[in-house]
Amino acid sequence: MQVLIGQAENALVITVLESRLDAAVALTFKDVVRNITSPAGMPVILDLRQVEFLDSSGLGAIVGVMKLLGPERPLEIASLSPALRKLFRLTRMDTVFKIHDRAPETSEVNAAE
């Protein structure tokens, strides 16, 4: 599971570099994000621009990350494909997460696995 880590003005931006976020990578995804976000800090924006497929395990992993971060550190979603946007709407996750059309520009980009 590869991700890019960047910082926007007031948020940590995590870009998922996988085409699928499903049962095969859900646990790894949660572990990677937990390691990246372990120091308390700013809100997190999850950039899903490269994700083409998301199943219930992947969606559950995203919800798990939201719970891990807690209410004081919101998780926001960015760059959903039309299919993922529809999934978020059908599951009403669009009422749970703030969704951005695209992720903000970032600096200090690092890769993580």
N, CA, C and O of each residue as an XYZ file, in Angstrom:
452
protein
N       0.853     -1.169      0.000
C       0.000      0.000      0.000
C       0.899      1.232      0.000
O       1.608      1.497      0.971
N       0.863      1.967     -1.079
C       1.685      3.163     -1.198
C       0.825      4.413     -1.108
O      -0.272      4.479     -1.662
N       1.352      5.401     -0.397
C       0.684      6.690     -0.276
C       1.721      7.797     -0.377
O       2.908      7.578     -0.135
N       1.260      8.979     -0.735
C       2.075     10.187     -0.675
C       1.568     11.028      0.473
O       0.364     11.093      0.724
N       2.489     11.673      1.173
C       2.128     12.505      2.305
C       2.538     13.929      1.987
O       3.680     14.183      1.604
N       1.620     14.844      2.145
C       1.918     16.245      1.907
C       1.233     17.099      2.944
O       0.392     16.622      3.706
N       1.596     18.360      2.968
C       0.972     19.270      3.910
C       0.400     20.456      3.152
O       1.103     21.110      2.381
N      -0.864     20.726      3.372
C      -1.512     21.919      2.843
C      -1.455     22.981      3.940
O      -0.809     22.779      4.969
N      -2.120     24.096      3.726
C      -2.085     25.178      4.718
C      -2.414     24.698      6.119
O      -1.676     24.973      7.065
N      -3.520     23.982      6.254
C      -3.961     23.597      7.594
C      -4.394     22.132      7.672
O      -5.243     21.778      8.491
N      -3.813     21.282      6.825
C      -4.194     19.869      6.840
C      -3.054     18.992      6.335
O      -2.224     19.409      5.527
N      -3.047     17.778      6.837
C      -2.168     16.734      6.315
C      -2.922     16.071      5.165
O      -4.074     15.673      5.334
N      -2.292     15.947      4.005
C      -2.943     15.340      2.838
C      -2.270     13.998      2.561
O      -1.058     13.922      2.364
N      -3.086     12.942      2.552
C      -2.603     11.601      2.263
C      -3.223     11.172      0.936
O      -4.442     11.038      0.830
N      -2.385     10.958     -0.074
C      -2.852     10.526     -1.390
C      -2.611      9.033     -1.533
O      -1.475      8.567     -1.450
N      -3.682      8.290     -1.749
C      -3.589      6.839     -1.931
C      -3.130      6.578     -3.363
O      -3.752      7.053     -4.313
N      -2.041      5.823     -3.519
C      -1.462      5.544     -4.834
C      -1.826      4.149     -5.333
O      -1.028      3.500     -6.009
N      -3.008      3.697     -5.006
C      -3.491      2.378     -5.413
C      -4.787      2.563     -6.193
O      -5.524      3.523     -5.964
N      -5.062      1.643     -7.114
C      -6.309      1.732     -7.875
C      -7.474      1.088     -7.131
O      -8.636      1.335     -7.455
N      -7.161      0.257     -6.130
C      -8.213     -0.429     -5.374
C      -7.985     -0.255     -3.876
O      -6.864     -0.359     -3.378
N      -9.069      0.011     -3.185
C      -9.056      0.024     -1.725
C     -10.135     -0.976     -1.319
O     -11.306     -0.631     -1.165
N      -9.701     -2.232     -1.149
C     -10.639     -3.325     -0.917
C     -10.146     -4.217      0.210
O      -9.196     -3.874      0.915
N     -10.794     -5.366      0.377
C     -10.466     -6.279      1.478
C      -8.999     -6.688      1.483
O      -8.426     -6.922      2.548
N      -8.389     -6.775      0.314
C      -6.994     -7.211      0.222
C      -6.023     -6.211      0.846
O      -4.945     -6.604      1.292
N      -6.380     -4.933      0.886
C      -5.450     -3.919      1.401
C      -6.020     -3.098      2.552
O      -5.342     -2.200      3.052
N      -7.253     -3.381      2.986
C      -7.911     -2.558      3.998
C      -7.118     -2.475      5.307
O      -6.931     -1.384      5.847
N      -6.656     -3.604      5.814
C      -5.909     -3.587      7.076
C      -4.574     -2.876      6.925
O      -4.167     -2.121      7.808
N      -3.897     -3.110      5.822
C      -2.631     -2.428      5.560
C      -2.851     -0.926      5.452
O      -2.066     -0.137      5.978
N      -3.922     -0.534      4.768
C      -4.268      0.887      4.642
C      -4.419      1.525      6.023
O      -3.852      2.586      6.284
N      -5.181      0.880      6.903
C      -5.378      1.433      8.247
C      -4.051      1.544      8.998
O      -3.806      2.545      9.672
N      -3.201      0.536      8.890
C      -1.903      0.569      9.568
C      -1.025      1.701      9.037
O      -0.394      2.421      9.811
N      -0.989      1.853      7.716
C      -0.169      2.916      7.110
C      -0.656      4.278      7.575
O       0.144      5.122      7.978
N      -1.958      4.496      7.523
C      -2.504      5.801      7.925
C      -2.295      6.028      9.420
O      -1.999      7.148      9.835
N      -2.441      4.993     10.227
C      -2.210      5.126     11.672
C      -0.768      5.569     11.936
O      -0.531      6.441     12.772
N       0.194      4.971     11.227
C       1.597      5.341     11.411
C       1.873      6.779     10.982
O       2.652      7.485     11.621
N       1.236      7.204      9.904
C       1.443      8.565      9.408
C       0.840      9.595     10.338
O       1.417     10.661     10.553
N      -0.324      9.278     10.892
C      -1.070     10.261     11.678
C      -0.874     10.107     13.177
O      -1.561     10.773     13.951
N       0.042      9.251     13.608
C       0.188      9.000     15.036
C       0.499     10.242     15.857
O      -0.057     10.379     16.947
N       1.348     11.152     15.406
C       1.481     12.364     16.208
C       0.204     13.188     16.076
O      -0.292     13.415     14.973
N      -0.317     13.630     17.212
C      -1.529     14.458     17.170
C      -1.246     15.712     16.365
O      -0.115     16.196     16.325
N      -2.254     16.220     15.741
C      -2.028     17.411     14.940
C      -3.235     17.851     14.159
O      -4.364     17.831     14.650
N      -2.979     18.244     12.949
C      -3.984     18.881     12.107
C      -4.958     17.893     11.484
O      -4.722     16.685     11.506
N      -6.059     18.408     10.925
C      -7.001     17.552     10.206
C      -6.321     16.817      9.051
O      -5.245     17.206      8.597
N      -6.962     15.759      8.592
C      -6.402     14.926      7.535
C      -7.355     14.932      6.336
O      -8.566     14.769      6.489
N      -6.789     15.122      5.144
C      -7.556     15.005      3.900
C      -7.037     13.777      3.171
O      -5.848     13.669      2.875
N      -7.947     12.855      2.887
C      -7.608     11.628      2.175
C      -7.922     11.839      0.696
O      -9.085     11.962      0.311
N      -6.878     11.879     -0.125
C      -7.007     12.124     -1.566
C      -7.133     10.780     -2.270
O      -6.194      9.984     -2.281
N      -8.302     10.533     -2.859
C      -8.579      9.248     -3.493
C      -8.595      9.344     -5.017
O      -9.283      8.564     -5.676
N      -7.857     10.279     -5.576
C      -7.903     10.498     -7.032
C      -7.504      9.278     -7.850
O      -7.978      9.124     -8.975
N      -6.649      8.407     -7.325
C      -6.198      7.242     -8.091
C      -6.997      5.980     -7.786
O      -6.805      4.948     -8.431
N      -7.890      6.062     -6.805
C      -8.683      4.887     -6.429
C      -9.870      4.753     -7.384
O     -10.702      5.653     -7.498
N      -9.925      3.613     -8.063
C     -11.001      3.339     -9.017
C     -12.067      2.421     -8.433
O     -13.214      2.431     -8.879
N     -11.681      1.618     -7.421
C     -12.607      0.649     -6.835
C     -12.501      0.702     -5.329
O     -11.406      0.707     -4.767
N     -13.657      0.740     -4.677
C     -13.732      0.770     -3.217
C     -14.854     -0.170     -2.814
O     -15.997      0.018     -3.231
N     -14.543     -1.187     -2.003
C     -15.599     -2.087     -1.539
C     -15.928     -1.783     -0.082
O     -15.416     -0.820      0.490
N     -16.782     -2.608      0.514
C     -17.222     -2.346      1.888
C     -16.062     -2.403      2.881
O     -16.064     -1.674      3.872
N     -15.085     -3.252      2.630
C     -13.912     -3.315      3.519
C     -13.097     -2.028      3.429
O     -12.626     -1.516      4.444
N     -12.933     -1.510      2.224
C     -12.220     -0.251      2.046
C     -12.960      0.901      2.689
O     -12.354      1.753      3.338
N     -14.273      0.928      2.508
C     -15.079      1.969      3.134
C     -15.016      1.850      4.651
O     -14.934      2.852      5.363
N     -15.055      0.614      5.134
C     -14.916      0.383      6.576
C     -13.569      0.848      7.101
O     -13.481      1.379      8.209
N     -12.519      0.653      6.313
C     -11.187      1.106      6.717
C     -11.135      2.634      6.803
O     -10.507      3.183      7.709
N     -11.789      3.316      5.870
C     -11.838      4.781      5.912
C     -12.583      5.245      7.155
O     -12.144      6.179      7.827
N     -13.708      4.601      7.469
C     -14.456      4.931      8.686
C     -13.603      4.634      9.923
O     -13.618      5.400     10.887
N     -12.859      3.523      9.895
C     -11.970      3.186     11.003
C     -10.907      4.245     11.224
O     -10.578      4.568     12.365
N     -10.365      4.792     10.134
C      -9.377      5.872     10.249
C     -10.025      7.109     10.867
O      -9.421      7.780     11.704
N     -11.257      7.407     10.450
C     -11.971      8.551     11.020
C     -12.116      8.384     12.536
O     -11.895      9.328     13.295
N     -12.487      7.183     12.963
C     -12.635      6.920     14.405
C     -11.292      6.994     15.118
O     -11.209      7.494     16.240
N     -10.247      6.500     14.476
C      -8.903      6.552     15.042
C      -8.464      7.997     15.290
O      -7.866      8.302     16.322
N      -8.764      8.879     14.340
C      -8.378     10.276     14.474
C      -9.170     10.994     15.552
O      -8.661     11.923     16.179
N     -10.405     10.577     15.775
C     -11.242     11.181     16.797
C     -11.925     12.450     16.327
O     -11.625     12.968     15.252
N     -12.843     12.945     17.135
C     -13.645     14.105     16.730
C     -12.855     15.412     16.655
O     -13.255     16.337     15.947
N     -11.746     15.494     17.374
C     -10.960     16.732     17.371
C     -10.066     16.852     16.142
O      -9.462     17.899     15.909
N      -9.983     15.793     15.367
C      -9.111     15.777     14.186
C      -9.886     15.199     13.005
O      -9.784     14.004     12.727
N     -10.654     16.028     12.309
C     -11.538     15.504     11.262
C     -10.800     14.875     10.082
O      -9.695     15.282      9.721
N     -11.446     13.875      9.497
C     -10.971     13.251      8.265
C     -11.877     13.731      7.145
O     -13.096     13.574      7.217
N     -11.286     14.315      6.112
C     -12.028     14.784      4.953
C     -11.577     13.987      3.738
O     -10.475     13.439      3.721
N     -12.428     13.925      2.727
C     -12.172     13.128      1.531
C     -12.073     14.065      0.331
O     -12.804     15.052      0.249
N     -11.165     13.755     -0.603
C     -11.004     14.597     -1.796
C     -10.858     13.744     -3.049
O     -10.425     12.593     -2.996
N     -11.226     14.333     -4.163
C     -10.962     13.798     -5.509
C     -11.618     12.446     -5.771
O     -10.959     11.515     -6.235
N     -12.897     12.335     -5.478
C     -13.611     11.084     -5.748
C     -13.951     10.973     -7.233
O     -14.379     11.944     -7.857
N     -13.756      9.780     -7.789
C     -14.210      9.515     -9.149
C     -15.739      9.516     -9.136
O     -16.343      9.441     -8.066
N     -16.368      9.598    -10.301
C     -17.833      9.536    -10.320
C     -18.395      8.264     -9.659
O     -19.411      8.327     -8.967
N     -17.747      7.128     -9.867
C     -18.222      5.876     -9.259
C     -18.105      5.920     -7.733
O     -19.019      5.498     -7.025
N     -16.974      6.431     -7.231
C     -16.805      6.525     -5.785
C     -17.733      7.575     -5.187
O     -18.251      7.392     -4.085
N     -17.946      8.665     -5.901
C     -18.877      9.697     -5.422
C     -20.276      9.091     -5.281
O     -20.981      9.364     -4.310
N     -20.670      8.267     -6.257
C     -21.974      7.613     -6.200
C     -22.047      6.666     -5.002
O     -23.057      6.627     -4.299
N     -20.976      5.903     -4.770
C     -20.930      4.996     -3.625
C     -21.071      5.765     -2.313
O     -21.828      5.354     -1.433
N     -20.355      6.869     -2.176
C     -20.452      7.677     -0.961
C     -21.873      8.217     -0.788
O     -22.376      8.291      0.333
N     -22.514      8.592     -1.886
C     -23.876      9.106     -1.816
C     -24.857      7.987     -1.437
O     -25.716      8.184     -0.578
N     -24.732      6.811     -2.077
C     -25.640      5.696     -1.801
C     -25.530      5.190     -0.362
O     -26.528      4.786      0.235
N     -24.330      5.212      0.186
C     -24.111      4.739      1.557
C     -24.274      5.870      2.578
O     -24.116      5.665      3.781
N     -24.589      7.055      2.078
C     -24.773      8.256      2.891
C     -23.489      8.683      3.610
O     -23.533      9.456      4.567
N     -22.367      8.183      3.147
C     -21.087      8.618      3.701
C     -20.792     10.072      3.317
O     -19.939     10.718      3.926
N     -21.498     10.579      2.309
C     -21.326     11.989      1.949
C     -21.897     12.916      3.020
O     -21.626     14.116      3.011
N     -22.697     12.357      3.951
C     -23.188     13.153      5.081
C     -22.267     13.019      6.295
O     -22.370     13.796      7.244
N     -21.376     12.041      6.262
C     -20.441     11.798      7.369
C     -19.137     12.575      7.157
O     -18.584     13.158      8.090
N     -18.663     12.568      5.912
C     -17.387     13.196      5.571
C     -17.600     14.482      4.789
O     -18.522     14.582      3.979
N     -16.744     15.458      5.037
C     -16.689     16.615      4.151
C     -15.937     16.147      2.911
O     -14.851     15.576      3.015
N     -16.522     16.391      1.730
C     -15.928     15.915      0.482
C     -15.543     17.112     -0.385
O     -16.359     17.991     -0.663
N     -14.269     17.119     -0.807
C     -13.738     18.173     -1.667
C     -13.651     17.648     -3.099
O     -13.362     16.472     -3.320
N     -13.901     18.523     -4.065
C     -13.769     18.121     -5.467
C     -12.340     17.710     -5.789
O     -12.115     16.763     -6.542
N     -11.379     18.422     -5.220
C      -9.969     18.040     -5.403
C      -9.181     18.393     -4.146
O      -9.585     19.241     -3.351
N      -8.064     17.728     -3.995
C      -7.210     17.955     -2.830
C      -6.482     19.287     -2.982
O      -6.203     19.716     -4.102
N      -6.174     19.936     -1.876
C      -5.406     21.182     -1.968
C      -3.970     20.911     -2.396
O      -3.465     19.798     -2.249
N      -3.327     21.931     -2.923
C      -1.909     21.826     -3.268
C      -1.117     21.585     -1.986
O      -1.434     22.134     -0.930
N      -0.083     20.755     -2.098
C       0.703     20.416     -0.917
C       2.169     20.718     -1.118
O       2.637     20.898     -2.242
N       2.882     20.772     -0.016
C       4.332     20.880     -0.017
C       4.900     19.749      0.820
O       4.159     19.052      1.514
N       6.198     19.567      0.760
C       6.886     18.530      1.566
C       6.306     17.140      1.315
O       5.932     16.443      2.258
N       6.231     16.746      0.072
C       5.657     15.447     -0.262
C       6.675     14.335      0.006
O       7.833     14.407     -0.407
N       6.206     13.318      0.704
C       7.004     12.128      0.999
C       6.186     10.899      0.627
O       4.956     10.944      0.637
N       6.843      9.835      0.309
C       6.161      8.574      0.025
C       6.240      7.693      1.263
O       7.197      7.763      2.033
N       5.219      6.863      1.439
C       5.211      5.916      2.558
C       4.569      4.634      2.094
O       3.760      4.619      1.165
N       4.949      3.543      2.766
C       4.335      2.235      2.488
C       3.872      1.642      3.786
O       3.322      0.540      3.801
